[in-house]
């Protein structure tokens, strides 16, 4: 059977993209951009004034940016104010059902591909859960370019650290990124051409110390 009315099916009324891998994940073109001055959280995108040289990140709780999926055209003008955006970081928690994890990976890539089709430069955000996710979590990501990543919330215990570093090494193996934009603290074990961007949490702590 085929869908007769695609206007009610998961944004297919806006666009469909060539998919890769077992689950037909939309392919992101990516970029080699390295002139990164600052990343602004999507929750501040509308109120941001000086946007030159800045990009949007989605290292936030999912509820704060779910709207870019639910009403994608509404936020195209907002995102276009910035030089680039990261692909949305929909959560891949290990205790999520695998189907939900794959769905979130698909949504990330659909949004990124849709933004690129509207003339927005997208830097892929790379994320994974456990080692089983390596079968699909890199599908649709470009190789030999710039990627973004964060270790926030992944260093709380030995198991979380183990899985983070396993995924990090797998990312380097699969994608061979030229530049890795690292949002927040960079664990000393991470290798590669890393461009560290201070996270909001770090700035907040500094402000509290200076007060």
C-alpha positions as CSV (number, residue, x, y, z in Angstrom):
1,X,0.0,0.0,0.0
2,X,1.0,3.6,-0.6
3,X,0.0,6.7,1.3
4,X,-2.8,8.5,-0.6
5,X,-2.8,11.7,1.5
6,X,0.8,12.7,2.4
7,X,-0.3,16.0,3.9
8,X,-0.9,14.2,7.2
9,X,2.3,12.1,7.3
10,X,5.4,13.3,9.2
11,X,6.3,16.4,7.0
12,X,6.2,14.5,3.7
13,X,3.8,17.2,2.5
14,X,6.8,19.5,2.5
15,X,9.5,17.4,0.9
16,X,11.0,13.9,0.6
17,X,14.7,13.3,0.2
18,X,16.9,10.6,-1.2
19,X,17.6,8.2,1.7
20,X,20.6,6.1,2.5
21,X,21.1,3.0,4.6
22,X,18.6,0.4,5.8
23,X,16.2,3.1,7.1
24,X,16.4,5.6,4.1
25,X,17.9,8.4,6.3
26,X,18.0,11.7,4.3
27,X,21.6,12.6,3.3
28,X,23.1,15.8,4.6
29,X,25.4,17.7,2.2
30,X,27.4,19.3,5.0
31,X,30.2,21.9,4.9
32,X,33.8,22.5,5.6
33,X,33.2,25.7,7.5
34,X,35.7,26.4,10.3
35,X,35.3,30.2,10.9
36,X,33.1,29.6,14.0
37,X,32.9,32.5,16.4
38,X,30.0,31.6,18.6
39,X,27.1,29.2,18.9
40,X,23.7,30.4,20.0
41,X,21.1,28.1,21.5
42,X,18.0,27.8,19.4
43,X,16.0,29.0,22.5
44,X,17.6,32.4,22.0
45,X,17.4,32.5,18.2
46,X,14.5,34.9,17.8
47,X,15.9,37.4,20.3
48,X,19.5,37.4,19.1
49,X,20.6,40.7,17.6
50,X,24.2,40.5,16.3
51,X,24.2,37.2,14.3
52,X,27.2,37.8,12.0
53,X,29.6,34.9,12.2
54,X,27.3,33.0,14.6
55,X,25.5,29.7,14.3
56,X,22.6,28.0,16.0
57,X,23.0,24.9,18.1
58,X,20.4,22.4,19.5
59,X,22.3,21.0,22.5
60,X,19.1,21.6,24.6
61,X,16.2,19.6,25.9
62,X,14.2,18.3,23.0
63,X,11.0,20.2,24.0
64,X,12.8,23.5,23.4
65,X,13.2,22.8,19.6
66,X,10.6,20.3,18.8
67,X,8.8,23.1,16.9
68,X,11.3,23.1,14.1
69,X,10.0,19.6,13.2
70,X,6.3,20.3,13.9
71,X,6.1,23.6,11.9
72,X,9.3,23.7,9.8
73,X,8.5,26.6,7.5
74,X,7.8,28.9,10.5
75,X,11.5,28.9,11.5
76,X,13.2,29.1,8.2
77,X,13.4,33.0,8.4
78,X,14.8,32.8,11.9
79,X,17.5,30.3,11.0
80,X,18.5,32.3,7.9
81,X,19.6,35.2,10.1
82,X,22.6,33.1,11.1
83,X,25.6,32.1,9.1
84,X,24.9,28.4,9.7
85,X,23.0,26.0,11.9
86,X,23.8,22.7,13.4
87,X,21.4,19.8,12.7
88,X,19.0,19.4,15.6
89,X,20.2,17.1,18.4
90,X,17.1,14.9,19.0
91,X,17.9,12.6,21.9
92,X,19.2,9.1,21.4
93,X,18.9,7.9,25.0
94,X,19.9,4.3,25.6
95,X,16.7,3.5,27.4
96,X,14.6,4.8,24.5
97,X,13.1,2.0,22.3
98,X,15.3,1.5,19.3
99,X,12.4,2.5,17.0
100,X,12.3,5.9,18.8
101,X,16.0,6.4,18.5
102,X,15.9,5.7,14.7
103,X,12.9,8.0,14.4
104,X,14.8,10.8,16.1
105,X,17.9,10.2,13.8
106,X,15.5,10.4,10.8
107,X,14.0,13.6,12.1
108,X,17.4,15.2,12.6
109,X,18.3,14.4,9.0
110,X,15.0,15.4,7.5
111,X,15.2,18.9,9.2
112,X,18.9,19.3,8.1
113,X,18.1,18.3,4.5
114,X,15.1,20.5,4.4
115,X,17.1,23.5,5.7
116,X,19.8,22.9,3.1
117,X,17.1,22.8,0.4
118,X,16.1,26.3,1.6
119,X,19.6,27.7,1.3
120,X,20.8,27.3,4.9
121,X,24.3,26.0,5.6
122,X,24.1,23.0,8.0
123,X,26.9,21.5,10.1
124,X,25.9,17.9,11.1
125,X,25.6,17.2,14.8
126,X,26.8,13.6,15.5
127,X,25.3,11.5,18.2
128,X,24.8,7.9,19.2
129,X,23.5,5.8,22.0
130,X,25.0,2.3,22.5
131,X,27.2,0.3,20.2
132,X,24.1,-1.2,18.5
133,X,23.3,2.3,17.2
134,X,26.4,2.3,15.1
135,X,24.5,0.3,12.6
136,X,22.5,3.4,11.6
137,X,23.5,6.5,13.6
138,X,26.1,7.6,11.0
139,X,23.8,7.0,8.0
140,X,23.2,10.2,6.1
141,X,26.2,12.1,7.6
142,X,28.8,13.6,5.2
143,X,32.4,12.5,5.3
144,X,35.7,14.6,5.3
145,X,33.9,17.8,6.5
146,X,33.0,19.7,9.6
147,X,30.9,18.0,12.3
148,X,29.6,19.1,15.7
149,X,29.5,17.2,19.0
150,X,29.0,17.6,22.7
151,X,30.0,15.5,25.7
152,X,27.5,17.2,28.0
153,X,25.8,14.5,30.1
154,X,28.0,11.7,28.8
155,X,30.7,11.7,31.6
156,X,28.5,10.9,34.6
157,X,29.6,7.3,35.1
158,X,32.1,4.7,33.7
159,X,29.5,3.1,31.4
160,X,28.4,6.4,29.9
161,X,32.1,7.4,29.3
162,X,32.9,4.0,27.7
163,X,30.0,4.4,25.2
164,X,30.8,8.0,24.5
165,X,34.4,7.3,23.6
166,X,33.5,4.2,21.6
167,X,31.1,6.3,19.5
168,X,33.6,9.1,19.2
169,X,36.2,6.7,17.7
170,X,33.6,5.1,15.5
171,X,32.7,8.6,14.2
172,X,36.3,9.3,13.3
173,X,36.6,5.9,11.6
174,X,33.3,6.3,9.6
175,X,33.3,10.0,8.8
176,X,36.9,11.1,8.8
177,X,36.0,14.7,9.9
178,X,38.4,17.4,9.0
179,X,37.2,19.6,11.9
180,X,35.2,18.7,15.0
181,X,33.3,21.5,16.7
182,X,33.2,20.5,20.3
183,X,30.5,22.3,22.4
184,X,31.5,22.3,26.1
185,X,34.4,20.6,27.9
186,X,36.6,18.3,25.8
187,X,37.6,15.1,27.4
188,X,41.4,14.6,27.2
189,X,40.9,11.3,25.5
190,X,39.3,12.9,22.4
191,X,41.6,13.2,19.3
192,X,41.3,15.1,16.1
193,X,41.2,18.7,14.8
194,X,39.0,20.0,17.6
195,X,37.5,23.5,17.7
196,X,36.2,24.0,21.3
197,X,33.2,26.3,21.8
198,X,32.4,27.4,25.3
199,X,29.0,26.0,26.5
200,X,26.4,28.2,28.1
201,X,26.9,26.2,31.3
202,X,30.6,27.2,31.4
203,X,29.8,30.9,30.8
204,X,27.1,30.8,33.6
205,X,29.6,29.3,36.1
206,X,32.2,32.0,35.2
207,X,29.5,34.7,35.7
208,X,28.7,33.3,39.2
209,X,32.4,33.2,40.1
210,X,32.9,36.8,38.9
211,X,29.9,38.2,40.9
